[in-house]
Amino acid sequence: MSLEPIARFIMIAGVVLFLVGGLIYLLSRLGVNLFQLPGDIRFESGNLTCVVPLVSSILLSILLTVILNLIIRYLNR
């Protein structure tokens, strides 16, 4: 069994995580808040705050699905 595909996957995942982290860092430095979208629900009562990120969860799910499908297609060549 060759470990080459696993190593390639880990390297690609690392690069993707690095790029996403850098993008989030740069956007936060510019004052853009990606995690408070219009469809997210926020309840505040006294000292209690409850946030339900519906739209953020849906967008993150779609993005990760596309990325993982591209990685799997690349590895199955």
N, C-alpha and C positions, 0 to 999 in steps of 0.2 A: 504494500500500500504506500503510495507516494504522499508525502506531506506538502508537496508543492501547491496544490489548489487551496489548502487550508492557510498556508502562509500568505499566498496572494490575497485571499479574502481578508485576512487580518490586516495586511498592509493597506488595502483599499479602504477598509472600514476606518482605520486610523487616520488616513488622509481626509476622508469625508468628515469625520468628527472634528478634526483640526480646522477644516475650512468652515464648517458650520459654527464652531465656537468662535472663530475669528470674525465671522460675519455678525454674529450676535453681539460680540464685544464692540465692534465698530458702530453698529446701530445704536447700542446703548450709550456710547460716547456722544452720538449726535442727538440724543434726546428722544429717539424713537422707542416707544414701548410696544413691543410685539405681542405681549401677553395680556393685554386688556382690550380685546376686540369688542365690537358692538353687540355681539350675540352672547357674550359671557355674562353670567348672572352673579351679582354681588349683593349680599345681605349684610347690613351693619346694624347692630343693636348694642348700645353701651360699649362694653369692652370686648364684645364678640364680633368677629368678622368672618363670614363664610363666603367663599368664592367658588362658583361652579363654572369652569371654563369649557362650555359646550362647543363653541365655534373653534376655539384654539385646539381642542382635542380632535375635532373632525379634520381640521387642516393638517395637523401633525400626523394623523393616521394616513391621510392621502399622500402626503409627502414621503413618509417612511415606506409606504407600499410601493410607490414608484421607484424609489431608490433601491429597495431590496430586489424588486423585479429586474431592474437594470443590472445589478450585481450578479444575480443568479443567471441571467442570460449571458453575461460576459464570461462567467466561469464555466458554462456548459458548451462553449465553442469547441 
